[in-house]
Amino acid sequence: MKQQSNKKLQVFGIGENVLLPIPQVDKRSHFDPQNLPGVILNCNDEGLYQIGTTAGRLEAQYTGGQLELSLSFFIAIEDVPNKAITLREAILHSSLSKHHQFCNCTGGCISNKCKCKRSKRTCNSKCHRALTCHNKLTWTDS
């Protein structure tokens, strides 16, 4: 039985670039990538692969069935930081939208008590609906 399943699993070599599908629950916007690019760092005796990304090496290990060979070269083994990260951290690092944080301020977003102002971002409509905000982008600013 195990031999049959091993035939179905794709075998990768160390240093090959692969794509790891991002779970639906971690996709924040339509602009975020569908797959996380990475490189094979290691393969153990059970056929589980350790993947490295530009943010670090993933803590979890993956089977060949969970990975897809990439036709493009994204990252070399030497470019992977020696830092263990979770899949979610790697997804946040590669995200295009950078997952805006919301402040929920009631004081007009004037001081650094506002999360958005403190991180040098403008507030958006999801922060606080129709409240007065001095940290919003207006048409005259652009």
ZIDA-V870828 format. One line per field, one symbol per residue. phi: phi as a letter, one per 20 degrees, with the letter a starting at -180 (. if undefined). psi: psi as a letter, one per 40 degrees, with the letter a starting at -180 (. if undefined). burial: I if it has 9 or more other C-alpha atoms within 8 Angstrom, else O. A space follows every 50 residues. Layout:
phi = ???
psi = ???
burial = ???
//
This chain:
phi = .fffffffffdddfnfecddgeggfeeebfeffecdfbcfeacefenede ddcfeqefffdceffedcfeededbegfeefebecefffffffefeellg edelfcdnledfffgfffelcefcfefbgdffcedefdfffe
psi = ddddddddhihiiheihihhhhiddehdieeiidihiaihdihadeehih hiaeeahhdiiiiddeihhheihdiiddehighhiidddddddeideegh iidfieeefdaedhddddefiiiaeedhceihheeihiddd.
burial = OOOOOOOOIOOOOIIIIIIIIIOOOOIOOOOIIOOIIIIIIOIOOOOIII IIIIIIIIIOIIIIOOIIIIOOOOIIIOOIIOOOIIIOIIIIOOIOIOOO OIIOIOOIIIOOOIIIIIOOOIIOOOIIOOOOIOIOOOOOOO
//
